[in-house]
Amino acid sequence: MTIIAVFNQKGGVGKTTTALNLAAALVRSGRVTYGVDLDPQAQLSGIAGVTAASGDETVLSSFQRNRPLRELVRESSSGINIIPSHAELSKVDVLFGKGFNVVNRINTSLKAENLGTRDSPLILDCCPMIGVLSLNAIFACDCLIVPISADYLSAKGAVQIDKTLKALEQVLKRRVKRRYLITRFDGRRNMSGEILRMAEEKFGEDVCHTRIAENVSLAESPALNKTIFQHAPSSRGAHDYDELLEELLEDGVIE
């Protein structure tokens, strides 16, 4: 299985940017790649140009009536196969609670449908809070990528996630593999260096060597509903996400 979840409990850290462009890098490498939008804000879906008319076109229908995930897949212009989101996804916590079968629902479905294999990796874009959807992503994933933008609140959110993962290990009976990715990095700013040092002291070898630099093209591409490779394939942002994929492949995070 090759299932990657992208999550931080703080918004604005490059979570959706990372999910989208890592998936796009995988497509460029020749793999059939899936992106699942688990954020009711539906930003991944919107950027990819794949919108859901109702919650029934999202993973909500899998929870409500066991609808196969493959029925929800739609291809985007970038070649990523998207399962879109909708505001109705925010109902999941209220409707279903947090029992084991609920938080393991997506994991069960992915395995049953053979989604997220070596030849068809899958990226889960999580909402920025611990709830049913993000817990489903953690239960399903082979590795959790935690983007940390170069600011203190983002780093604080990453520390909180680490505590949550350690608490969940007793239920999962395994250590969730994770990689901490520094985003919006600017080597000219002291704070960027300080956040990097803090992350390396706290998380050690789990910090990615790749840094996603502050980049105008990365900031522009979502407004144009494009991946960085569609918008500016020669940009620093495109180079950084290609480098991230190469690191994850070499590290065995992606098979």
C-alpha positions as CSV (number, residue, x, y, z in Angstrom):
1,M,0.0,0.0,0.0
2,T,1.1,3.6,-0.7
3,I,-1.3,5.9,1.1
4,I,0.0,9.3,2.2
5,A,-2.1,11.6,4.5
6,V,-1.2,15.3,4.7
7,F,-2.2,17.0,8.0
8,N,-1.5,19.8,10.4
9,Q,-3.9,21.1,13.0
10,K,-3.1,24.6,11.9
11,G,-4.3,26.0,8.6
12,G,-2.3,28.0,6.1
13,V,0.8,25.8,6.3
14,G,0.8,24.5,2.8
15,K,-1.2,21.3,3.5
16,T,-3.4,21.4,0.3
17,T,-0.6,22.8,-1.8
18,T,1.6,19.8,-0.7
19,A,-1.2,17.2,-1.2
20,L,-2.0,18.6,-4.7
21,N,1.6,19.0,-5.9
22,L,2.9,15.7,-4.5
23,A,0.1,14.0,-6.3
24,A,0.9,15.9,-9.5
25,A,4.6,14.9,-9.2
26,L,3.5,11.3,-8.9
27,V,1.3,11.6,-12.0
28,R,4.4,13.1,-13.8
29,S,6.4,10.0,-12.8
30,G,3.9,7.8,-14.7
31,R,1.7,6.5,-11.8
32,V,-2.1,6.5,-11.7
33,T,-2.6,8.7,-8.7
34,Y,-5.6,9.4,-6.5
35,G,-6.3,12.4,-4.3
36,V,-9.0,12.3,-1.7
37,D,-10.3,15.6,-0.3
38,L,-11.3,15.1,3.3
39,D,-11.6,18.8,4.1
40,P,-15.1,20.3,4.0
41,Q,-13.6,23.5,2.7
42,A,-13.0,21.5,-0.5
43,Q,-9.9,23.4,-1.5
44,L,-8.1,20.5,-3.1
45,S,-11.3,19.8,-5.2
46,G,-11.6,23.4,-6.2
47,I,-8.0,23.8,-7.3
48,A,-8.2,20.5,-9.2
49,G,-11.4,21.8,-10.9
50,V,-13.5,18.9,-9.6
51,T,-16.5,20.0,-7.6
52,A,-19.2,17.9,-5.8
53,A,-22.8,19.0,-6.1
54,S,-23.7,17.4,-2.8
55,G,-22.2,15.3,0.0
56,D,-23.4,12.2,-1.8
57,E,-20.6,12.7,-4.3
58,T,-18.0,12.6,-1.5
59,V,-16.8,10.0,1.0
60,L,-19.8,11.0,3.1
61,S,-21.8,8.5,0.9
62,S,-19.4,5.8,1.9
63,F,-20.2,6.4,5.5
64,Q,-24.0,6.8,4.9
65,R,-24.7,3.9,2.5
66,N,-21.4,2.0,1.9
67,R,-21.0,3.5,-1.6
68,P,-17.8,2.2,-3.2
69,L,-15.0,4.8,-3.3
70,R,-14.3,4.0,-6.9
71,E,-17.7,5.3,-7.9
72,L,-16.7,8.7,-6.5
73,V,-13.5,9.1,-8.5
74,R,-13.3,11.9,-11.1
75,E,-10.3,12.8,-13.3
76,S,-8.9,16.3,-13.1
77,S,-7.2,18.2,-15.9
78,S,-3.8,17.5,-14.2
79,G,-4.4,13.7,-14.5
80,I,-5.0,13.3,-10.7
81,N,-8.0,11.1,-10.0
82,I,-9.9,13.1,-7.4
83,I,-12.6,12.1,-4.9
84,P,-14.0,15.6,-4.2
85,S,-15.3,17.2,-1.0
86,H,-18.3,19.3,-0.1
87,A,-19.4,21.4,2.9
88,E,-21.7,18.5,3.9
89,L,-18.7,16.5,4.9
90,S,-18.6,18.6,8.1
91,K,-21.6,16.5,9.3
92,V,-19.6,13.4,9.7
93,D,-18.6,13.9,13.3
94,V,-22.2,14.7,14.4
95,L,-23.8,11.9,12.4
96,F,-21.4,9.0,13.2
97,G,-19.4,9.6,16.4
98,K,-15.9,8.2,16.8
99,G,-16.3,4.5,17.3
100,F,-13.5,2.3,15.9
101,N,-15.5,1.1,12.9
102,V,-16.2,4.7,12.0
103,V,-12.7,6.0,12.2
104,N,-11.4,2.9,10.4
105,R,-14.1,3.2,7.6
106,I,-11.9,4.7,4.8
107,N,-9.1,2.2,5.7
108,T,-11.4,-0.7,5.3
109,S,-12.8,0.6,2.0
110,L,-9.4,1.3,0.5
111,K,-8.2,-2.2,1.3
112,A,-11.4,-3.8,0.0
113,E,-11.2,-1.9,-3.3
114,N,-7.4,-2.2,-3.6
115,L,-6.9,1.6,-3.8
116,G,-3.5,3.1,-2.7
117,T,-1.3,0.4,-4.1
118,R,2.3,0.7,-5.2
119,D,1.2,1.4,-8.8
120,S,-1.7,3.6,-7.8
121,P,-0.6,5.7,-4.8
122,L,-3.2,7.8,-2.9
123,I,-2.9,11.1,-1.2
124,L,-5.4,12.1,1.5
125,D,-5.8,15.9,2.1
126,C,-7.1,16.3,5.7
127,C,-9.1,19.0,7.4
128,P,-7.1,21.0,10.0
129,M,-8.7,19.5,13.1
130,I,-8.7,16.2,14.9
131,G,-12.1,14.6,14.0
132,V,-13.6,11.6,12.3
133,L,-12.1,12.5,8.9
134,S,-8.6,13.2,10.0
135,L,-8.6,10.1,12.2
136,N,-9.8,8.1,9.2
137,A,-6.8,9.4,7.3
138,I,-4.4,8.5,10.1
139,F,-5.8,5.0,10.5
140,A,-5.5,4.4,6.7
141,C,-2.2,6.0,5.9
142,D,1.2,4.4,5.5
143,C,2.8,7.7,6.3
144,L,1.6,11.1,7.6
145,I,3.2,14.2,6.1
146,V,3.0,17.2,8.4
147,P,3.7,20.5,6.7
148,I,5.3,23.1,9.0
149,S,5.3,26.6,7.5
150,A,8.2,28.6,8.9
151,D,6.4,30.1,11.9
152,Y,5.9,29.3,15.5
153,L,2.2,28.5,15.5
154,S,2.7,26.0,12.7
155,A,5.5,24.3,14.7
156,K,3.2,24.2,17.7
157,G,0.5,22.4,15.7
158,A,3.1,19.8,14.6
159,V,4.0,19.2,18.2
160,Q,0.4,18.6,19.1
161,I,0.0,16.1,16.2
162,D,3.0,14.2,17.5
163,K,1.3,13.9,20.9
164,T,-1.9,12.7,19.2
165,L,-0.1,10.1,17.2
166,K,1.7,8.7,20.2
167,A,-1.7,8.4,22.0
168,L,-3.2,6.6,19.0
169,E,-0.4,4.1,18.8
170,Q,-2.0,2.0,21.6
171,V,-5.1,1.6,19.4
172,L,-3.3,1.2,16.1
173,K,-0.8,-1.3,17.5
174,R,1.9,0.4,15.4
175,R,3.9,3.6,15.1
176,V,2.5,5.8,12.4
177,K,5.3,6.7,10.1
178,R,5.6,10.5,9.7
179,R,7.6,13.1,7.9
180,Y,7.7,16.8,8.9
181,L,8.0,19.0,5.8
182,I,9.2,22.6,6.2
183,T,7.2,24.9,3.9
184,R,7.4,28.6,3.0
185,F,11.1,28.4,3.8
186,D,13.2,31.5,3.2
187,G,16.9,31.1,4.1
188,R,17.3,34.9,4.4
189,R,14.9,35.0,7.4
190,N,16.1,34.1,10.8
191,M,12.8,32.6,11.8
192,S,13.0,30.0,9.0
193,G,16.3,28.8,10.4
194,E,14.9,28.8,14.0
195,I,11.8,26.8,13.0
196,L,14.0,24.3,11.1
197,R,16.3,23.8,14.1
198,M,13.3,23.4,16.5
199,A,11.8,20.8,14.2
200,E,15.1,18.9,13.9
201,E,15.6,18.9,17.7
202,K,12.0,17.7,18.3
203,F,11.5,15.3,15.4
204,G,15.0,14.3,14.4
205,E,15.3,12.1,11.3
206,D,11.6,12.4,10.7
207,V,12.2,15.9,9.3
208,C,12.4,15.9,5.5
209,H,15.7,17.1,4.0
210,T,13.6,18.8,1.3
211,R,12.4,22.3,2.1
212,I,9.6,23.9,0.1
213,A,10.8,27.4,-0.5
214,E,8.7,30.6,-0.4
215,N,7.8,30.9,-4.0
216,V,5.6,33.3,-6.0
217,S,4.5,30.7,-8.5
218,L,3.3,28.3,-5.7
219,A,1.2,31.2,-4.3
220,E,-0.2,32.0,-7.7
221,S,-1.1,28.5,-9.0
222,P,-4.2,27.8,-6.7
223,A,-5.9,31.0,-7.9
224,L,-5.5,29.6,-11.5
225,N,-6.8,26.2,-10.6
226,K,-3.5,24.6,-11.6
227,T,-0.8,22.5,-10.0
228,I,2.7,24.1,-9.9
229,F,3.7,21.8,-12.8
230,Q,0.9,23.2,-15.0
231,H,1.5,26.8,-14.0
232,A,5.3,27.1,-13.8
233,P,7.1,23.8,-14.5
234,S,10.5,25.4,-14.4
235,S,9.9,27.3,-11.1
236,R,11.6,26.7,-7.7
237,G,8.3,25.4,-6.4
238,A,8.1,22.7,-9.1
239,H,11.7,21.7,-8.4
240,D,11.0,21.4,-4.7
241,Y,8.0,19.1,-5.1
242,D,9.9,17.0,-7.6
243,E,12.7,16.8,-5.0
244,L,10.2,15.9,-2.2
245,L,8.9,13.0,-4.3
246,E,12.5,11.8,-5.0
247,E,13.3,11.9,-1.2
248,L,10.1,10.0,-0.3
249,L,10.9,7.3,-2.9
250,E,14.5,6.9,-1.8
251,D,13.4,6.8,1.8
252,G,10.8,4.0,1.1
253,V,7.9,6.2,2.2
254,I,6.5,5.8,-1.3
255,E,7.3,2.4,-2.8
